């Protein structure tokens, strides 16, 4: 892969405490073209904290809902706003290990890429 082509979508509700780590882990990856956070009607400062995690690269966008639609609704909204050919889902209380996408895209002979969760 020569250009960043992955959109990382993060559905978040009341995730102000954990979302900076999630966003930073996504923005750290050179294959990531955009990170779309959907604040699904949080009652804390999730959207504000998410915007504060921006690294200045112009790849982060934050969508805020006033009414909770649930994780699927939030993820679908993020997918609809994406301009990237590849989508990756990241939970707001999780993070990517460095090099995740490099490993997934190492082979060019695939139609679908998936990996497994690492339990810590």
HELIX and SHEET records of a PDB file:
HELIX    1   1 UNK A   19  UNK A   27  1                                   9    
HELIX    2   2 UNK A   46  UNK A   52  1                                   7    
HELIX    3   3 UNK A   71  UNK A   81  1                                  11    
HELIX    4   4 UNK A  100  UNK A  104  1                                   5    
SHEET    1   A 4 UNK A  60  UNK A  65  0                                        
SHEET    2   A 4 UNK A  32  UNK A  40  1                                        
SHEET    3   A 4 UNK A   6  UNK A  12  1                                        
SHEET    4   A 4 UNK A  86  UNK A  89  1                                        
END                                                                             
